[in-house]
Amino acid sequence: MALIKVGEAAPDFNLLNQHSKSISLSEFFGKKNIVLYFYPKAMTPGCTVQACGIRDSSDDFRELDTIVMGISPDNHSRLARFKEKQKLNFDLLSDEDHSVTESYGCWDMKKFMGKEYIGVLRSTFIIDKKGFVVHVIDKVNTKKHHQDVLSWVKENLL
């Protein structure tokens, strides 16, 4: 399955966040730039590093009129524990049936230690205020993900 491409309308969705509150992507259209990142599993080392980088950059994202949301196949209670434990300051969305992940092209074959399996392809989509994908990061470096995203938004959406 291919990732959504730059220039395409971002597929809208309605998912539950870590507190079982329904969040729709379109509620931010016309108001905020959106960073939507897909990650495999809450509370794992790479996902924690990635989330904490975003947490620590929240003021920078706010100054750039940009909201960040993470999506994983975890249930909302696991997301709530992750958010509390890491003191995260942005929404984590539960996509247990991976329908949204599939609609963005992020649910596909992966390889790890010689084994193949279907799972989340760690990817990030930057969506402008009109609801269009303006940038895709398909090779995410979890340690500097927040810096890569901030730099791109500063250079291209101000």
Phi and psi restraints in degrees (value plus and minus 20) as a CYANA .aco file:
   2 ALA   PHI    -108.6   -68.6
   2 ALA   PSI     125.1   165.1
   3 LEU   PHI     -86.2   -46.2
   3 LEU   PSI     131.3   171.3
   4 ILE   PHI     -76.8   -36.8
   4 ILE   PSI     122.7   162.7
   5 LYS   PHI    -124.3   -84.3
   5 LYS   PSI     138.6   178.6
   6 VAL   PHI     -77.0   -37.0
   6 VAL   PSI     116.2   156.2
   7 GLY   PHI      77.5   117.5
   7 GLY   PSI     -36.7     3.3
   8 GLU   PHI    -103.0   -63.0
   8 GLU   PSI     131.4   171.4
   9 ALA   PHI     -87.3   -47.3
   9 ALA   PSI     115.7   155.7
  10 ALA   PHI     -89.5   -49.5
  10 ALA   PSI     106.5   146.5
  11 PRO   PHI     -80.1   -40.1
  11 PRO   PSI     107.0   147.0
  12 ASP   PHI     -93.5   -53.5
  12 ASP   PSI     138.4   178.4
  13 PHE   PHI    -175.5  -135.5
  13 PHE   PSI     149.9   189.9
  14 ASN   PHI    -159.3  -119.3
  14 ASN   PSI      88.5   128.5
  15 LEU   PHI    -146.6  -106.6
  15 LEU   PSI     139.2   179.2
  16 LEU   PHI    -107.1   -67.1
  16 LEU   PSI     118.1   158.1
  17 ASN   PHI    -107.8   -67.8
  17 ASN   PSI    -190.7  -150.7
  18 GLN   PHI     -82.2   -42.2
  18 GLN   PSI     -37.4     2.6
  19 HIS   PHI    -129.4   -89.4
  19 HIS   PSI      -1.1    38.9
  20 SER   PHI      42.5    82.5
  20 SER   PSI       4.9    44.9
  21 LYS   PHI    -111.5   -71.5
  21 LYS   PSI     113.9   153.9
  22 SER   PHI     -93.7   -53.7
  22 SER   PSI     108.8   148.8
  23 ILE   PHI    -142.9  -102.9
  23 ILE   PSI     110.5   150.5
  24 SER   PHI    -133.1   -93.1
  24 SER   PSI     115.8   155.8
  25 LEU   PHI     -79.9   -39.9
  25 LEU   PSI     -62.0   -22.0
  26 SER   PHI     -85.4   -45.4
  26 SER   PSI     -36.0     4.0
  27 GLU   PHI     -86.8   -46.8
  27 GLU   PSI     -34.5     5.5
  28 PHE   PHI    -120.4   -80.4
  28 PHE   PSI     -31.1     8.9
  29 PHE   PHI     -80.5   -40.5
  29 PHE   PSI     116.6   156.6
  30 GLY   PHI      61.7   101.7
  30 GLY   PSI     -25.0    15.0
  31 LYS   PHI    -140.4  -100.4
  31 LYS   PSI     -62.6   -22.6
  32 LYS   PHI    -160.1  -120.1
  32 LYS   PSI     131.6   171.6
  33 ASN   PHI     -94.7   -54.7
  33 ASN   PSI     133.0   173.0
  34 ILE   PHI    -148.3  -108.3
  34 ILE   PSI     111.7   151.7
  35 VAL   PHI    -128.2   -88.2
  35 VAL   PSI      96.6   136.6
  36 LEU   PHI    -134.4   -94.4
  36 LEU   PSI      94.8   134.8
  37 TYR   PHI    -140.1  -100.1
  37 TYR   PSI     119.1   159.1
  38 PHE   PHI    -124.6   -84.6
  38 PHE   PSI     110.8   150.8
  39 TYR   PHI    -157.2  -117.2
  39 TYR   PSI     134.2   174.2
  40 PRO   PHI     -90.9   -50.9
  40 PRO   PSI     -66.0   -26.0
  41 LYS   PHI    -181.1  -141.1
  41 LYS   PSI     107.1   147.1
  42 ALA   PHI     -81.5   -41.5
  42 ALA   PSI     128.0   168.0
  43 MET   PHI      50.5    90.5
  43 MET   PSI      -2.2    37.8
  44 THR   PHI    -118.2   -78.2
  44 THR   PSI     138.9   178.9
  45 PRO   PHI     -74.7   -34.7
  45 PRO   PSI     -72.2   -32.2
  46 GLY   PHI     -84.2   -44.2
  46 GLY   PSI     -61.8   -21.8
  47 CYS   PHI     -87.4   -47.4
  47 CYS   PSI     -54.4   -14.4
  48 THR   PHI     -88.1   -48.1
  48 THR   PSI     -64.7   -24.7
  49 VAL   PHI     -80.0   -40.0
  49 VAL   PSI     -65.3   -25.3
  50 GLN   PHI     -81.5   -41.5
  50 GLN   PSI     -68.0   -28.0
  51 ALA   PHI     -84.9   -44.9
  51 ALA   PSI     -60.4   -20.4
  52 CYS   PHI     -88.4   -48.4
  52 CYS   PSI     -52.6   -12.6
  53 GLY   PHI     -82.7   -42.7
  53 GLY   PSI     -61.9   -21.9
  54 ILE   PHI     -86.4   -46.4
  54 ILE   PSI     -64.8   -24.8
  55 ARG   PHI     -74.3   -34.3
  55 ARG   PSI     -66.7   -26.7
  56 ASP   PHI     -92.5   -52.5
  56 ASP   PSI     -32.5     7.5
  57 SER   PHI    -127.5   -87.5
  57 SER   PSI      -6.6    33.4
  58 SER   PHI     -79.6   -39.6
  58 SER   PSI     -57.3   -17.3
  59 ASP   PHI     -83.5   -43.5
  59 ASP   PSI     -60.3   -20.3
  60 ASP   PHI     -84.0   -44.0
  60 ASP   PSI     -63.8   -23.8
  61 PHE   PHI     -82.8   -42.8
  61 PHE   PSI     -62.7   -22.7
  62 ARG   PHI     -80.9   -40.9
  62 ARG   PSI     -63.1   -23.1
  63 GLU   PHI     -82.4   -42.4
  63 GLU   PSI     -47.3    -7.3
  64 LEU   PHI    -112.2   -72.2
  64 LEU   PSI      -8.2    31.8
  65 ASP   PHI      35.8    75.8
  65 ASP   PSI      23.5    63.5
  66 THR   PHI    -148.0  -108.0
  66 THR   PSI     113.5   153.5
  67 ILE   PHI    -127.3   -87.3
  67 ILE   PSI     124.5   164.5
  68 VAL   PHI    -136.5   -96.5
  68 VAL   PSI     116.9   156.9
  69 MET   PHI    -157.2  -117.2
  69 MET   PSI     116.8   156.8
  70 GLY   PHI    -125.9   -85.9
  70 GLY   PSI     122.2   162.2
  71 ILE   PHI    -144.5  -104.5
  71 ILE   PSI     111.5   151.5
  72 SER   PHI    -164.5  -124.5
  72 SER   PSI     147.5   187.5
  73 PRO   PHI    -100.0   -60.0
  73 PRO   PSI     -13.9    26.1
  74 ASP   PHI     -87.8   -47.8
  74 ASP   PSI     131.5   171.5
  75 ASN   PHI     -96.9   -56.9
  75 ASN   PSI     145.0   185.0
  76 HIS   PHI     -83.9   -43.9
  76 HIS   PSI     -50.0   -10.0
  77 SER   PHI     -90.8   -50.8
  77 SER   PSI     -57.1   -17.1
  78 ARG   PHI     -86.5   -46.5
  78 ARG   PSI     -59.4   -19.4
  79 LEU   PHI     -83.8   -43.8
  79 LEU   PSI     -58.2   -18.2
  80 ALA   PHI     -83.4   -43.4
  80 ALA   PSI     -62.6   -22.6
  81 ARG   PHI     -83.9   -43.9
  81 ARG   PSI     -62.1   -22.1
  82 PHE   PHI     -82.2   -42.2
  82 PHE   PSI     -67.2   -27.2
  83 LYS   PHI     -82.1   -42.1
  83 LYS   PSI     -64.6   -24.6
  84 GLU   PHI     -86.5   -46.5
  84 GLU   PSI     -67.9   -27.9
  85 LYS   PHI     -80.7   -40.7
  85 LYS   PSI     -61.0   -21.0
  86 GLN   PHI    -116.5   -76.5
  86 GLN   PSI     -17.0    23.0
  87 LYS   PHI      32.3    72.3
  87 LYS   PSI      27.1    67.1
  88 LEU   PHI     -95.1   -55.1
  88 LEU   PSI     125.4   165.4
  89 ASN   PHI    -139.6   -99.6
  89 ASN   PSI      14.0    54.0
  90 PHE   PHI    -168.2  -128.2
  90 PHE   PSI     144.3   184.3
  91 ASP   PHI     -97.2   -57.2
  91 ASP   PSI     119.9   159.9
  92 LEU   PHI    -131.9   -91.9
  92 LEU   PSI     110.6   150.6
  93 LEU   PHI    -132.6   -92.6
  93 LEU   PSI     118.6   158.6
  94 SER   PHI    -114.0   -74.0
  94 SER   PSI     101.2   141.2
  95 ASP   PHI    -143.3  -103.3
  95 ASP   PSI      43.6    83.6
  96 GLU   PHI     -79.0   -39.0
  96 GLU   PSI     -55.6   -15.6
  97 ASP   PHI    -110.5   -70.5
  97 ASP   PSI     -15.0    25.0
  98 HIS   PHI      30.7    70.7
  98 HIS   PSI       6.1    46.1
  99 SER   PHI     -88.1   -48.1
  99 SER   PSI     -60.2   -20.2
 100 VAL   PHI     -90.9   -50.9
 100 VAL   PSI     -62.0   -22.0
 101 THR   PHI     -78.0   -38.0
 101 THR   PSI     -62.0   -22.0
 102 GLU   PHI     -84.9   -44.9
 102 GLU   PSI     -61.4   -21.4
 103 SER   PHI     -84.5   -44.5
 103 SER   PSI     -44.5    -4.5
 104 TYR   PHI    -112.9   -72.9
 104 TYR   PSI     -22.8    17.2
 105 GLY   PHI      60.2   100.2
 105 GLY   PSI       1.3    41.3
 106 CYS   PHI    -123.3   -83.3
 106 CYS   PSI      -8.5    31.5
 107 TRP   PHI    -137.2   -97.2
 107 TRP   PSI      85.6   125.6
 108 ASP   PHI    -178.9  -138.9
 108 ASP   PSI    -196.7  -156.7
 109 MET   PHI     -88.0   -48.0
 109 MET   PSI     115.7   155.7
 110 LYS   PHI    -150.1  -110.1
 110 LYS   PSI     141.5   181.5
 111 LYS   PHI    -146.7  -106.7
 111 LYS   PSI     117.4   157.4
 112 PHE   PHI    -168.9  -128.9
 112 PHE   PSI     102.6   142.6
 113 MET   PHI      31.3    71.3
 113 MET   PSI      24.1    64.1
 114 GLY   PHI      61.4   101.4
 114 GLY   PSI     -24.0    16.0
 115 LYS   PHI    -125.4   -85.4
 115 LYS   PSI     123.8   163.8
 116 GLU   PHI    -125.9   -85.9
 116 GLU   PSI     122.4   162.4
 117 TYR   PHI    -179.3  -139.3
 117 TYR   PSI     143.3   183.3
 118 ILE   PHI    -111.4   -71.4
 118 ILE   PSI     114.4   154.4
 119 GLY   PHI    -189.2  -149.2
 119 GLY   PSI    -190.3  -150.3
 120 VAL   PHI     -97.6   -57.6
 120 VAL   PSI     107.0   147.0
 121 LEU   PHI    -107.1   -67.1
 121 LEU   PSI      96.3   136.3
 122 ARG   PHI     -81.3   -41.3
 122 ARG   PSI      94.3   134.3
 123 SER   PHI    -167.1  -127.1
 123 SER   PSI     136.2   176.2
 124 THR   PHI    -152.9  -112.9
 124 THR   PSI     117.5   157.5
 125 PHE   PHI    -141.4  -101.4
 125 PHE   PSI     107.8   147.8
 126 ILE   PHI    -122.3   -82.3
 126 ILE   PSI     105.7   145.7
 127 ILE   PHI    -139.7   -99.7
 127 ILE   PSI     110.3   150.3
 128 ASP   PHI     -98.8   -58.8
 128 ASP   PSI     156.6   196.6
 129 LYS   PHI     -85.5   -45.5
 129 LYS   PSI     -38.4     1.6
 130 LYS   PHI    -105.5   -65.5
 130 LYS   PSI     -27.5    12.5
 131 GLY   PHI      74.2   114.2
 131 GLY   PSI      -2.3    37.7
 132 PHE   PHI    -127.4   -87.4
 132 PHE   PSI     123.5   163.5
 133 VAL   PHI     -91.9   -51.9
 133 VAL   PSI     103.0   143.0
 134 VAL   PHI    -131.5   -91.5
 134 VAL   PSI     -33.6     6.4
 135 HIS   PHI    -180.0  -140.0
 135 HIS   PSI     122.9   162.9
 136 VAL   PHI    -148.1  -108.1
 136 VAL   PSI     112.1   152.1
 137 ILE   PHI    -133.9   -93.9
 137 ILE   PSI      91.3   131.3
 138 ASP   PHI    -125.6   -85.6
 138 ASP   PSI     -27.9    12.1
 139 LYS   PHI    -141.8  -101.8
 139 LYS   PSI      66.1   106.1
 140 VAL   PHI    -106.1   -66.1
 140 VAL   PSI     109.2   149.2
 141 ASN   PHI    -117.5   -77.5
 141 ASN   PSI      88.5   128.5
 142 THR   PHI     -80.5   -40.5
 142 THR   PSI     -51.1   -11.1
 143 LYS   PHI     -91.9   -51.9
 143 LYS   PSI     -50.5   -10.5
 144 LYS   PHI    -143.0  -103.0
 144 LYS   PSI      -1.8    38.2
 145 HIS   PHI     -73.3   -33.3
 145 HIS   PSI     -69.5   -29.5
 146 HIS   PHI     -79.6   -39.6
 146 HIS   PSI     -59.7   -19.7
 147 GLN   PHI     -87.7   -47.7
 147 GLN   PSI     -62.4   -22.4
 148 ASP   PHI     -80.8   -40.8
 148 ASP   PSI     -64.3   -24.3
 149 VAL   PHI     -88.5   -48.5
 149 VAL   PSI     -66.6   -26.6
 150 LEU   PHI     -78.9   -38.9
 150 LEU   PSI     -65.1   -25.1
 151 SER   PHI     -79.5   -39.5
 151 SER   PSI     -64.8   -24.8
 152 TRP   PHI     -84.8   -44.8
 152 TRP   PSI     -64.3   -24.3
 153 VAL   PHI     -82.9   -42.9
 153 VAL   PSI     -65.3   -25.3
 154 LYS   PHI     -79.4   -39.4
 154 LYS   PSI     -62.1   -22.1
 155 GLU   PHI     -97.9   -57.9
 155 GLU   PSI     -42.5    -2.5
 156 ASN   PHI    -143.9  -103.9
 156 ASN   PSI     -37.3     2.7
 157 LEU   PHI    -139.8   -99.8
 157 LEU   PSI      -6.9    33.1
